[in-house]
Each structure stands twice: as C-alpha cells, then as structure tokens.
Amino acid sequence: MNFQLSPEQKAFRAEVRAFIAERLPADIRARLRAGHPPRKEDTVIWQRILNERGWAAPHWPRKFGGAELGQLERLILLDELYRAPAPLPQVFNVMMLGPLLMKFGTAQQCEYFLPKLASLDLWFCQGFSEPGAGSDLASLRTTARLEGDKFVVNGQKIWTTTAHWADWIFALVRTDPEARKQEGISFLLIDLKSPGITIRPIYSIDGEHHLNEVFFEEVSVPLANLVGEENKGWDCAKFLLSNERAGIANIGLCRERLDRAREVATLTRQAGDRLIDDPKLRNELAGLDAEIRALEVTNLRFLLTPSAQQELPAFPSVLKLKGVELQQEINALLARLAGIDGLERRDAEDTTHGPLTPRYFYSRATSIYGGTNEVQKDILARALVG
C-alpha cells in the first residue's frame, strides 16, 4: 500500500501552512521556537484566530463550531501547528470536555459551554488525580453529597495542570461511598471562583509552574452542573480518557525540535568550529530524522489501512512509546548542544536562546501522561500473547 497523502490532503496541508504563516503572531512563534512554553495569553490569542476557521475544535460538528475534519486532516493540522511552531488548542476544552458534553451533556450544557470552550472564553482544567489515587482513578476520595438542588464537594485533587490559569474544573467525585470502586462516581463541572476552593502551586523539575493542588471545602455546585447520570461518572471518565492519546506520537513536534537542534548546532561554535560540522553530530541528526520519518510512515499506515484500528487495537501504544522516546532524545540533544547557556531560566521575551535544559527535564513527563510507558508495554504484551 502507498502510504502517501492524496492531492486533496496535500492541498489541505498547504492551506493550513499558509494560514499559519499569515495569521500566527511573530512574537508567539519566536518564543516557542526558542523553547519557551506558550503563555496563557498566547494560547488564548491563537485559539481565537483558529476558531475563525473552525480549526480550534476541528473534529467537532459544524453546528458546534467545528470543521468536521477527518482523522488524517486533523493529524495534518496538528502537525503543521507543531512545526510552525504555534500553541495548540487547549486540550482539556477541545479534545476532552467538548466531545464529552456532546455525548453525555444536556442540551443546555452544550448550548452554554461548547461555544465558550472553542473560543477559550472559559479555560477548563482536569480534576482527576488525587494523593494516593493517581492512575487508579477508581480509588478517588473527593466526595460530593447531594443537598436539594446542589452538591457539596469536599476533598483534594493533585497534579492539576493549569489550574492557576483555569476558570473551571471538570472533576470526578464520589457520590455514593457505599458503592463498588468504579461505581458511585459522578462527573461535575465546578466554577473555580466558588467559595471554598484553594489552589496551591507545584513547581516541577524545570522550575516552572505547570501543576497545582486543588482543595475543596464545602464547595456548592449546582445540580445542573452534573454531566451524565449521578453515580455513572465512570462512563464519562472512560470516554474522556479514550480521547487523551490522540496524536500522542507528536511527529510534528519531533520535526520542529530537530530543526531547532540543527539551527542551534549551526549557530554554536566550539574551539572556533561550528558544531554542525562535526561528522558524529551530523550522523546523529540524520539518524533521528530517519526515525521520525519511520514513525510518520507507521502512523500513516495505521490511519490509512482499512480496519487497522480494529485489527491492531494495541497499535497506538507503539506510536506513543516511540514518539515519547524520540521527543526525549531530541530534547536531550538540544540540552547538550546548548551547554551551559541552556541551563538558564530565561524570560519568555528572550528568544535568543531558550531554556533548553529545563525543557529537557520537563520532557521526562511524556513517559507518564497519556498513559505511562509501563502501561503501554503491558497493553502490547497482552496483545502479543494473544
């Protein structure tokens, strides 16, 4: 089978690339190219620009503000956003909560929240993990008791990405403490301005503030903010997490970071010689380029082969594992090329030499989110054993 894009898909890639070149603010691109993570305002500005074309939520139905793109077109869009580089649409809004509301939400919830999710008028974070209940979500202990037309929430969430930026949180809470672990859980939408909520920062190994603890003390949540049925939140969680690994190979990101490594190696001199002229480094760059291409073809093979997703249910684990490996290798290379200069934590406006070593540190987290590498290997082992 010829794993090549069709003329229509190539035309779509050209359309996306031209749109990004014309509309992406230069200062945002420069910050990301240097290795800085996008700021909140960067993501908001760019997502609203994308939303004009329905590309903020490209897989959503048009009636909800999306573009109804197919899986391969979505992959092309994601690839071009990474390669620009440009901020990605806010994942909790677009990839997770939006599709969940379309499946389990009420008409009123869809009408109120979906436009705000696409335009980023509301920023959501995810309240799943708890102390002692990280990957084992069924062990969560945050409770919500029903009192009339409201729930009263008590408990704690941890590792909550961007909670300090967020307006709302979607959270799993235990509404029936007597039920079995996977039962008695409900899915709530909670306004983070509600009295009784405290957010505390967690600083990760790169020295940045991505993560948080969120505490709930007698927090009132209207019954209307329940998604799906009471005590059936596990169904919501399974549906939501099935969307989390979409595009997890991050081929475009690998290509953009490898291009940046070539750029750094070209601009950096050691003992008067450019690093890019070192034959060993050139071989390393060529090897990484070949591996990215192999991963890209493998991804296309999976998407373009009829019924492949049914016949090869463990295949996304292959893409996730190899994608993570390449991201970490390329970030390690960038940190090595930057040397001492890459150790500095630089202001986001400094685009001469970004925080490449801290970014390498943070890349270690790719082994965890979207399903840990160990879990992916278990999935592959079960598939191979049969």
C-alpha positions in Angstrom: 0.0 0.0 0.0 1.2 3.5 -0.8 1.2 5.5 2.4 1.1 8.9 0.8 -1.3 11.8 1.2 -3.9 12.4 -1.5 -3.8 15.5 -3.7 -6.7 16.9 -1.6 -4.8 16.2 1.7 -1.7 17.8 0.3 -3.8 20.9 -0.7 -5.2 21.0 2.8 -1.7 20.9 4.3 -0.7 23.9 2.0 -3.9 25.7 3.1 -3.1 25.2 6.8 0.6 26.2 6.3 -0.4 29.4 4.5 -3.0 30.3 7.1 -0.5 29.9 10.0 2.2 31.8 8.1 -0.2 34.7 7.6 -2.0 34.8 11.0 0.4 33.5 13.7 1.8 36.5 15.6 5.6 36.6 15.1 6.4 37.1 18.8 4.5 34.0 19.7 6.3 31.9 17.1 9.7 33.3 18.2 9.0 32.4 21.9 8.0 28.8 21.1 10.9 28.4 18.6 13.3 29.4 21.4 11.9 26.6 23.6 9.6 28.6 25.9 6.2 27.1 26.6 3.2 29.1 25.4 1.9 31.7 27.9 -1.8 31.7 28.7 -2.4 34.8 26.5 -0.5 33.1 23.6 -2.9 30.2 23.7 -6.0 32.4 24.0 -5.0 34.7 21.2 -4.1 31.9 18.8 -7.0 29.7 19.6 -9.4 32.5 18.8 -7.7 33.0 15.5 -8.0 29.3 14.7 -11.7 29.3 15.8 -12.5 31.7 13.0 -11.9 28.7 10.6 -13.4 26.1 12.9 -9.9 24.8 13.5 -9.8 25.4 17.2 -12.0 22.3 17.5 -11.5 20.8 14.1 -13.2 17.4 14.7 -16.4 18.9 16.2 -19.6 19.1 14.2 -20.1 22.4 12.4 -23.2 23.1 14.3 -21.0 23.3 17.4 -18.3 25.5 15.8 -16.0 22.8 14.5 -14.9 21.8 10.9 -15.8 18.1 10.9 -12.3 17.2 9.7 -11.4 13.6 9.3 -8.7 11.9 11.4 -6.0 12.4 8.8 -6.8 16.0 8.2 -6.8 16.6 12.0 -3.3 15.0 12.1 -2.1 17.3 9.3 -3.4 20.3 11.2 -1.7 19.2 14.4 1.5 18.5 12.5 1.6 22.0 11.0 0.8 23.7 14.3 3.7 21.8 15.9 6.1 22.6 13.0 5.2 26.3 12.9 5.6 26.3 16.0 2.2 27.6 17.3 0.3 27.0 20.5 -2.1 24.0 20.3 -5.8 24.5 21.1 -6.4 24.0 24.8 -6.6 20.2 25.1 -9.0 20.0 28.1 -11.5 22.2 26.4 -11.3 20.8 22.9 -10.2 17.2 23.0 -11.7 16.2 26.3 -14.7 18.2 27.7 -16.2 19.2 24.4 -16.7 15.7 22.9 -17.8 14.5 26.4 -20.6 17.1 26.6 -21.8 16.2 23.1 -22.2 12.6 24.2 -23.3 12.9 27.8 -24.3 16.6 28.4 -27.7 18.1 28.3 -28.9 20.5 25.5 -28.5 23.4 28.0 -24.9 22.4 28.9 -24.0 22.1 25.2 -25.5 25.4 24.3 -23.8 27.3 27.2 -20.4 25.6 27.3 -19.4 24.5 23.8 -19.0 27.9 22.2 -17.0 29.1 25.2 -14.8 26.0 25.1 -14.0 26.6 21.4 -13.3 30.3 21.8 -11.5 29.9 25.1 -13.8 32.3 26.9 -13.7 29.6 29.6 -10.5 27.7 30.4 -11.1 24.3 31.9 -8.6 22.1 33.8 -9.0 18.4 34.7 -9.6 17.3 38.3 -9.0 13.5 38.3 -5.7 12.6 40.1 -5.6 12.6 43.9 -3.0 11.8 46.5 -2.9 8.0 46.6 -5.2 7.7 43.5 -3.1 8.8 40.5 -3.5 6.3 37.8 -6.1 4.4 39.9 -8.9 6.8 39.4 -11.4 4.5 40.9 -9.7 5.0 44.3 -10.6 8.7 44.5 -11.9 10.1 47.8 -13.2 13.5 46.9 -16.8 13.4 47.9 -20.0 15.2 46.8 -23.2 14.9 48.8 -26.5 16.0 47.3 -28.4 18.6 49.2 -31.5 19.7 47.4 -30.6 21.2 44.1 -26.8 21.3 44.7 -23.8 19.1 45.5 -21.4 19.9 48.3 -17.9 18.9 47.4 -15.0 18.1 49.8 -11.6 16.8 49.0 -8.4 17.3 47.1 -7.0 17.0 43.6 -3.3 17.0 42.7 -1.1 17.4 39.6 -3.8 19.6 38.2 -2.3 21.2 35.0 -3.1 24.9 34.5 -5.5 25.2 37.4 -3.9 28.5 38.2 -5.0 29.7 34.8 -8.3 28.0 34.7 -11.8 29.4 35.1 -13.5 26.0 35.7 -12.5 22.4 36.5 -14.2 19.2 35.5 -13.9 16.7 38.3 -14.6 13.1 39.3 -16.2 13.0 42.7 -17.6 10.1 44.8 -21.3 10.5 45.3 -22.0 7.0 46.7 -19.4 5.9 49.2 -21.0 2.5 49.7 -20.8 1.5 46.0 -18.0 -0.5 44.4 -14.9 1.4 43.3 -15.9 2.0 39.7 -19.5 2.8 40.7 -20.8 5.7 42.8 -18.6 8.2 41.0 -20.1 11.4 39.3 -18.7 13.9 36.8 -19.1 17.6 37.8 -18.3 20.9 36.3 -17.1 23.3 39.0 -16.6 27.1 38.8 -13.2 27.7 40.4 -14.4 31.1 41.7 -16.7 29.2 44.1 -16.1 29.8 47.8 -14.2 27.1 49.5 -11.7 26.4 46.7 -7.9 26.8 47.3 -5.3 26.4 44.6 -1.6 25.8 45.6 1.3 25.7 43.1 3.5 22.7 42.4 6.8 23.6 40.8 8.2 20.8 38.5 11.8 19.9 37.8 12.1 22.6 35.1 11.4 25.3 37.7 8.1 26.2 36.1 4.6 26.4 37.5 2.5 24.0 35.4 0.9 21.9 38.1 -1.2 22.5 41.2 -3.1 21.1 44.2 -6.8 22.0 44.3 -8.6 21.8 47.7 -12.4 21.7 48.1 -14.0 22.6 51.4 -17.8 22.6 51.5 -18.0 23.8 47.8 -21.5 24.2 46.5 -22.1 23.0 42.9 -25.5 23.3 41.2 -27.1 20.1 40.3 -27.3 21.4 36.7 -23.5 21.0 36.5 -23.8 17.2 36.7 -22.7 15.7 33.4 -24.5 12.4 32.7 -26.2 10.4 35.4 -25.4 10.6 39.1 -23.1 7.7 40.1 -22.3 7.0 36.4 -19.3 9.2 36.1 -17.0 6.3 35.3 -18.7 6.0 31.9 -17.7 9.7 31.3 -14.2 9.1 32.5 -13.6 6.1 30.2 -14.9 8.1 27.2 -12.8 11.1 28.0 -9.6 9.2 28.5 -10.1 7.4 25.2 -9.5 10.8 23.5 -6.4 11.7 25.5 -3.9 9.8 23.4 -5.0 11.3 20.0 -1.8 12.4 18.2 0.4 11.2 21.1 3.3 10.4 18.7 3.7 14.2 18.2 5.6 13.7 14.9 5.3 17.4 14.1 6.8 18.4 17.4 9.7 16.0 16.9 10.4 17.5 13.5 10.2 21.1 14.8 12.6 20.3 17.7 15.0 18.5 15.4 15.0 21.5 13.1 15.8 23.7 16.1 18.6 21.4 17.0 20.1 21.8 13.6 19.7 25.6 14.0 21.4 25.6 17.4 24.3 23.4 16.1 24.8 25.8 13.1 24.9 28.9 15.3 27.1 27.4 18.1 30.8 27.2 17.8 33.3 25.2 19.8 37.1 25.9 19.5 36.2 28.1 16.5 34.3 25.3 14.6 30.6 25.1 14.1 29.0 22.2 15.9 27.1 21.3 12.8 30.3 20.4 11.0 31.1 17.6 13.4 30.6 14.3 11.4 29.3 12.4 14.5 26.7 15.0 15.2 25.6 15.0 11.6 25.2 11.3 11.7 23.1 11.6 14.9 20.9 14.2 13.3 20.4 12.1 10.2 19.6 9.0 12.4 16.9 11.0 14.3 15.5 12.3 11.1 15.2 8.8 9.7 13.5 7.6 12.9 10.9 10.4 12.7 10.2 9.6 9.1 9.7 5.9 10.0 7.3 6.9 12.8 5.4 9.1 10.4 5.0 6.3 7.9 4.0 3.9 10.6 1.3 6.4 11.8 0.0 6.8 8.2 0.0 3.1 7.8 -2.2 2.8 10.8 -4.6 5.5 9.7 -4.8 4.6 6.1 -5.0 0.8 6.3 -8.7 -0.3 6.3 -10.0 -1.7 9.6 -6.5 -1.3 11.1 -7.8 0.2 14.3 -10.0 -2.8 14.9 -7.3 -5.4 13.9 -4.5 -3.6 15.7 -6.1 -2.2 18.9 -2.7 -2.0 20.7 -1.0 -0.1 17.8 -1.5 3.4 19.4 0.8 2.1 22.2 3.5 1.6 19.7 3.1 5.2 18.4 3.0 6.6 22.0 6.2 4.7 23.1 8.3 5.6 20.1 7.0 9.1 20.0 8.0 9.6 23.6 11.4 8.1 23.0 12.1 10.4 20.1 10.9 13.6 22.0 13.2 12.8 24.9 16.2 12.0 22.7 15.8 15.3 20.8 15.3 17.3 23.9 18.4 15.7 25.4 20.3 16.6 22.2 19.2 20.2 22.4 20.3 20.5 26.0 23.7 19.0 25.1 24.1 21.4 22.2 23.1 24.4 24.4 25.7 23.6 27.0 25.9 26.0 30.0 23.7 28.5 28.2 20.8 26.1 28.1 20.7 25.8 31.9 19.4 29.3 32.4 15.8 30.1 33.1 15.2 32.9 30.7 12.4 35.4 30.5 9.8 34.5 27.9 10.7 37.5 25.8 14.3 36.3 25.4 14.2 34.4 22.1 17.9 34.2 21.5 18.5 31.0 23.4 15.6 29.4 25.3 15.6 27.3 28.4 16.6 24.1 26.6 17.9 22.1 29.5 14.8 22.8 31.7 12.6 21.8 28.7 14.6 18.5 28.6 13.8 18.0 32.2 10.1 18.6 31.6 10.1 16.2 28.6 10.6 13.3 31.1 6.9 13.7 31.9 6.0 12.4 28.5 6.7 9.0 29.8 3.8 9.5 32.3 0.9 11.5 30.8 -1.4 9.9 28.2 -0.9 6.5 29.9 2.5 5.7 31.3 5.1 3.8 29.3 4.8 0.8 31.6 1.0 0.7 31.0 1.6 0.9 27.2 4.1 -2.0 27.4 1.5 -4.1 29.4 -1.0 -3.4 26.6 1.5 -4.5 24.0 2.4 -7.6 25.9 -1.2 -8.7 26.2 -1.7 -8.1 22.5 1.4 -10.2 21.6 0.5 -13.1 23.9 -3.0 -13.1 22.4 
